[in-house]
Amino acid sequence: MVQFKRRHLPSLGAFATFEVAAKHLSFTLAARELNVTQGAVSQQIRLLEKALEVALFQRRHNALSLTPEGEGLLAAVTEGLDSIGAGVARLGHQTGPQLVTLSATDAMASYWLRPRLAAFRQQHPDVTFTILASDEDDGLRSYAEVDIAILCGNERCEVGDQLHYLCPEVAQPVCTPAFLQAYGPFDEARDLLGVPLLHLHERHWASDAIGWQPLGWPDWFRARGLAGAGGVEGVTSNKVGLLIEAALAGEGVMLGWQHLVEAHLADGRLVHAHPASITAGRGNFLSLRRSAADRPAVAAVAAHLVTGAAPGP
């Protein structure tokens, strides 16, 4: 096996994903535990095997098993993650609050990041957070005080010791149960053409901080064979959070990014209006500032976010 210096090791997230997949011997069960897609787990494992230049799993029809190299790595990774866990446990014995500063887009900060940080603080009340959120200021990620930045990038980005894959960008129609009962069911894609649709304005993507080509209802309808369809105009905004609140108020159907509406789907305030989803071909990543990586609180928060800990209530 190739010998690595510590700074050249693959990402912590890749090793954590490997441990869960090895424990279950199933990418599907690992994805369920980590609250990510099966494709995200598979990608992490492929990148890890590529970085280590060795196969970790034997892939057979409907079955996985560890290679001898995989078994050896599992023992080492388990020991290492246990060591991190012990270090996190000792955080409570340090004196004074430990501040971790993070940056993200508005919606990512509100609907994905904040609930996970709240769950972390339940176990580590001595760690405090500053969250810098903006859809406009791309410079936040480079702000000197930012320890961890949540970024959107191409899913083919190479993860490494400072860049960790979090989740894909996948969107699916969502609405309130009451809206579905009143206007649904929407068995066919064309059924959605007759109800108010909540649109994300292209200005959202035009900002310097995002810089992506628009992806919205016209793309979803086109993927369903309804080119040129746009549906009934409901609320349009450049802010994802405003559209989520409009959907929760029963004002229409939103093309909801799964990682942003997961909590509302889990508590039943929103439901899927149609089973078809659309992917943006990009994902969300955690960027860990190299100079902050040795701080125990920062490392613990990064590990918590990367391993897909479920948000708190």
C-alpha positions as CSV (number, residue, x, y, z in Angstrom):
1,M,0.0,0.0,0.0
2,V,1.2,3.5,-0.8
3,Q,2.7,5.3,2.2
4,F,1.2,8.7,2.9
5,K,2.4,11.7,4.9
6,R,-0.4,13.0,7.1
7,R,-0.9,16.2,5.0
8,H,-1.4,14.0,1.9
9,L,-4.0,11.7,3.4
10,P,-7.5,11.7,1.9
11,S,-10.2,13.6,3.6
12,L,-11.6,12.7,7.1
13,G,-15.0,12.6,5.5
14,A,-13.9,9.8,3.1
15,F,-12.6,7.7,5.9
16,A,-15.7,8.2,8.0
17,T,-17.9,7.2,5.1
18,F,-15.7,4.2,4.5
19,E,-16.1,3.1,8.1
20,V,-19.9,3.2,7.9
21,A,-20.0,1.4,4.6
22,A,-17.6,-1.2,5.9
23,K,-19.7,-1.7,9.0
24,H,-22.9,-2.3,7.0
25,L,-21.2,-3.9,3.9
26,S,-23.8,-1.8,2.0
27,F,-23.6,1.6,0.4
28,T,-27.4,1.9,0.6
29,L,-27.5,1.3,4.4
30,A,-24.5,3.6,4.8
31,A,-26.2,6.3,2.9
32,R,-29.3,5.9,5.1
33,E,-27.2,6.3,8.3
34,L,-25.2,9.2,6.9
35,N,-28.3,11.0,5.6
36,V,-26.8,11.3,2.1
37,T,-27.5,9.5,-1.3
38,Q,-26.2,6.1,-2.2
39,G,-24.4,7.8,-5.1
40,A,-22.6,10.2,-2.7
41,V,-21.3,7.2,-0.6
42,S,-20.3,5.4,-3.8
43,Q,-18.4,8.4,-5.0
44,Q,-16.6,8.9,-1.7
45,I,-15.4,5.3,-1.8
46,R,-14.3,5.5,-5.4
47,L,-12.3,8.6,-4.7
48,L,-10.8,7.1,-1.6
49,E,-9.8,3.9,-3.5
50,K,-8.3,6.1,-6.2
51,A,-6.3,8.2,-3.7
52,L,-5.0,5.0,-2.0
53,E,-4.5,3.2,-5.2
54,V,-6.1,0.0,-3.8
55,A,-9.5,-1.7,-3.9
56,L,-11.2,-1.6,-0.5
57,F,-14.3,-3.6,-1.4
58,Q,-15.0,-6.6,-3.5
59,R,-18.2,-5.8,-5.5
60,R,-20.3,-8.7,-6.4
61,H,-23.9,-8.9,-7.6
62,N,-26.0,-7.4,-4.7
63,A,-23.1,-8.0,-2.2
64,L,-20.1,-6.2,-0.8
65,S,-17.1,-7.6,1.1
66,L,-13.9,-6.1,2.3
67,T,-10.6,-6.8,0.6
68,P,-7.7,-7.7,2.9
69,E,-6.6,-4.1,2.4
70,G,-10.0,-2.9,3.3
71,E,-10.0,-4.9,6.5
72,G,-6.7,-3.4,7.5
73,L,-7.8,0.1,6.8
74,L,-11.1,-0.4,8.7
75,A,-9.1,-1.3,11.9
76,A,-7.0,1.8,11.5
77,V,-9.9,4.1,10.7
78,T,-11.9,2.8,13.6
79,E,-9.0,3.4,16.0
80,G,-8.5,6.9,14.6
81,L,-12.2,8.0,14.8
82,D,-12.3,6.6,18.3
83,S,-9.4,8.8,19.2
84,I,-11.2,11.8,17.7
85,G,-14.3,10.9,19.7
86,A,-12.2,10.8,22.9
87,G,-10.7,14.2,22.0
88,V,-14.2,15.6,21.5
89,A,-15.2,14.2,24.9
90,R,-12.4,16.2,26.5
91,L,-13.6,19.5,25.0
92,G,-16.0,19.9,27.9
93,H,-13.0,20.0,30.3
94,Q,-11.3,22.9,28.6
95,T,-11.9,26.3,30.2
96,G,-13.7,29.1,28.4
97,P,-15.9,29.0,25.3
98,Q,-14.5,27.8,22.1
99,L,-15.6,29.8,19.0
100,V,-16.0,28.3,15.6
101,T,-16.8,30.6,12.7
102,L,-18.6,29.3,9.6
103,S,-19.8,30.7,6.3
104,A,-22.6,29.6,3.9
105,T,-25.3,30.9,1.6
106,D,-28.4,32.2,3.3
107,A,-30.6,29.1,2.8
108,M,-27.8,26.6,3.5
109,A,-27.0,28.4,6.8
110,S,-30.7,28.5,7.9
111,Y,-32.0,25.2,6.8
112,W,-29.0,22.8,6.7
113,L,-26.2,24.2,8.9
114,R,-28.0,25.8,11.8
115,P,-30.0,22.7,12.9
116,R,-26.8,20.6,12.8
117,L,-24.9,23.1,14.9
118,A,-27.7,23.1,17.4
119,A,-27.5,19.3,17.6
120,F,-23.7,19.6,18.2
121,R,-24.1,22.2,21.0
122,Q,-26.5,19.8,22.9
123,Q,-23.4,17.6,23.4
124,H,-20.8,20.4,23.5
125,P,-22.3,23.5,25.2
126,D,-18.8,25.1,25.5
127,V,-18.5,25.5,21.8
128,T,-20.1,28.6,20.3
129,F,-20.6,29.7,16.7
130,T,-20.5,32.7,14.5
131,I,-22.4,32.0,11.2
132,L,-21.8,34.4,8.3
133,A,-24.4,34.0,5.6
134,S,-24.8,35.7,2.3
135,D,-25.9,34.9,-1.3
136,E,-24.0,38.0,-2.5
137,D,-20.6,38.1,-0.9
138,D,-18.4,35.4,-2.3
139,G,-15.5,36.8,-0.2
140,L,-16.9,35.4,3.0
141,R,-15.3,32.0,2.4
142,S,-11.9,33.7,2.4
143,Y,-12.6,35.9,5.4
144,A,-9.7,35.5,7.8
145,E,-12.0,34.5,10.7
146,V,-13.9,31.8,8.8
147,D,-12.8,28.3,10.0
148,I,-15.3,26.3,8.0
149,A,-16.9,27.4,4.7
150,I,-19.9,25.5,3.1
151,L,-19.5,25.8,-0.6
152,C,-21.5,24.7,-3.7
153,G,-19.3,23.2,-6.5
154,N,-19.2,20.7,-9.3
155,E,-19.8,17.2,-8.0
156,R,-16.6,16.1,-9.8
157,C,-14.5,18.4,-7.6
158,E,-11.6,16.4,-6.1
159,V,-12.1,16.1,-2.4
160,G,-8.9,16.2,-0.2
161,D,-7.7,16.9,3.2
162,Q,-9.4,20.3,3.3
163,L,-12.4,19.7,1.1
164,H,-15.1,17.3,2.1
165,Y,-18.1,16.2,0.1
166,L,-21.4,16.8,2.0
167,C,-24.4,16.2,-0.3
168,P,-25.7,16.5,-3.8
169,E,-28.1,19.2,-5.1
170,V,-31.3,17.4,-5.9
171,A,-34.7,19.1,-6.2
172,Q,-38.2,17.6,-6.1
173,P,-41.7,19.2,-6.0
174,V,-42.9,19.8,-2.5
175,C,-46.0,21.4,-0.9
176,T,-48.1,21.2,2.2
177,P,-50.4,18.2,2.9
178,A,-53.4,20.5,2.8
179,F,-52.3,21.9,-0.6
180,L,-51.9,18.4,-2.0
181,Q,-55.3,17.4,-0.7
182,A,-57.0,20.5,-2.1
183,Y,-55.4,20.5,-5.6
184,G,-53.9,17.1,-6.1
185,P,-53.1,14.4,-6.6
186,F,-50.4,15.2,-9.2
187,D,-50.0,11.8,-10.8
188,E,-48.6,13.2,-14.0
189,A,-46.2,16.1,-14.4
190,R,-48.7,18.0,-16.5
191,D,-51.0,18.0,-13.5
192,L,-48.8,20.6,-11.9
193,L,-49.3,23.1,-14.8
194,G,-52.7,24.1,-13.3
195,V,-51.5,25.2,-9.8
196,P,-49.4,28.0,-8.5
197,L,-45.7,27.2,-8.7
198,L,-43.0,28.9,-6.6
199,H,-40.1,30.0,-8.7
200,L,-36.5,30.8,-7.8
201,H,-35.6,34.0,-9.7
202,E,-32.5,33.8,-11.9
203,R,-30.9,36.6,-9.9
204,H,-30.2,34.0,-7.3
205,W,-27.7,32.4,-9.6
206,A,-26.4,35.6,-11.0
207,S,-24.9,36.7,-7.7
208,D,-21.1,36.6,-7.4
209,A,-21.4,34.0,-4.6
210,I,-23.2,31.4,-6.6
211,G,-22.5,31.9,-10.3
212,W,-24.5,28.9,-11.6
213,Q,-26.8,28.6,-14.6
214,P,-30.5,28.7,-13.6
215,L,-32.2,25.5,-12.8
216,G,-35.9,25.6,-12.1
217,W,-39.4,24.6,-13.1
218,P,-38.8,24.9,-16.9
219,D,-35.9,22.4,-16.5
220,W,-38.1,20.0,-14.4
221,F,-40.9,20.1,-17.0
222,R,-38.4,19.7,-19.9
223,A,-37.0,16.6,-18.2
224,R,-40.6,15.2,-18.0
225,G,-41.1,15.7,-21.8
226,L,-43.0,19.0,-21.4
227,A,-40.6,21.5,-23.1
228,G,-41.7,25.1,-22.9
229,A,-44.1,24.5,-20.0
230,G,-43.9,26.9,-17.1
231,G,-47.1,26.4,-15.1
232,V,-49.1,29.0,-13.2
233,E,-47.0,31.8,-11.8
234,G,-47.0,31.9,-8.0
235,V,-44.4,33.7,-5.8
236,T,-41.1,34.4,-7.5
237,S,-38.0,35.3,-5.4
238,N,-34.2,35.2,-5.5
239,K,-34.2,33.9,-1.9
240,V,-34.7,30.2,-1.3
241,G,-35.8,30.8,2.3
242,L,-38.7,33.0,1.2
243,L,-39.9,30.3,-1.2
244,I,-39.7,27.7,1.6
245,E,-41.8,29.9,3.8
246,A,-44.3,30.5,1.0
247,A,-44.6,26.7,0.5
248,L,-45.1,26.2,4.2
249,A,-47.9,28.8,4.1
250,G,-49.6,26.7,1.4
251,E,-49.1,29.3,-1.4
252,G,-48.0,26.8,-4.0
253,V,-45.6,24.0,-5.0
254,M,-41.9,24.6,-4.7
255,L,-39.1,22.8,-6.4
256,G,-37.4,22.1,-3.1
257,W,-33.8,21.2,-2.7
258,Q,-33.8,18.0,-0.7
259,H,-31.0,19.0,1.7
260,L,-32.9,22.3,2.5
261,V,-36.4,20.9,3.0
262,E,-35.4,17.6,4.7
263,A,-36.5,18.7,8.2
264,H,-39.9,19.9,6.9
265,L,-40.4,16.6,5.1
266,A,-39.4,14.7,8.2
267,D,-41.9,16.5,10.4
268,G,-44.7,16.3,7.8
269,R,-45.1,20.0,7.3
270,L,-44.2,19.4,3.6
271,V,-44.7,16.4,1.4
272,H,-43.6,15.4,-2.0
273,A,-46.1,16.6,-4.6
274,H,-44.6,14.4,-7.4
275,P,-42.0,11.6,-7.3
276,A,-39.7,12.9,-10.0
277,S,-36.6,14.8,-9.0
278,I,-34.0,16.7,-10.9
279,T,-30.3,17.0,-10.2
280,A,-28.1,20.1,-10.8
281,G,-25.0,18.1,-11.4
282,R,-23.3,19.8,-8.5
283,G,-22.9,19.3,-4.8
284,N,-22.2,20.9,-1.5
285,F,-18.8,20.8,0.1
286,L,-17.2,21.6,3.5
287,S,-14.0,23.6,3.1
288,L,-11.8,23.5,6.2
289,R,-9.3,26.3,6.7
290,R,-5.8,24.7,7.0
291,S,-4.7,27.0,9.8
292,A,-7.8,26.1,11.9
293,A,-7.8,22.3,11.3
294,D,-5.7,21.6,14.4
295,R,-8.1,23.3,16.8
296,P,-10.0,20.5,18.5
297,A,-13.4,22.4,18.4
298,V,-13.0,23.1,14.7
299,A,-12.0,19.5,13.9
300,A,-14.9,18.2,16.0
301,V,-17.5,20.4,14.3
302,A,-16.1,19.5,10.8
303,A,-16.3,15.8,11.6
304,H,-19.9,16.2,12.9
305,L,-21.0,18.0,9.7
306,V,-19.1,15.7,7.3
307,T,-20.5,12.5,8.8
308,G,-24.0,13.6,8.2
309,A,-25.3,14.0,11.7
310,A,-29.0,14.5,11.7
311,P,-30.3,17.9,12.7
312,G,-31.8,18.4,16.1
313,P,-35.4,19.0,16.8
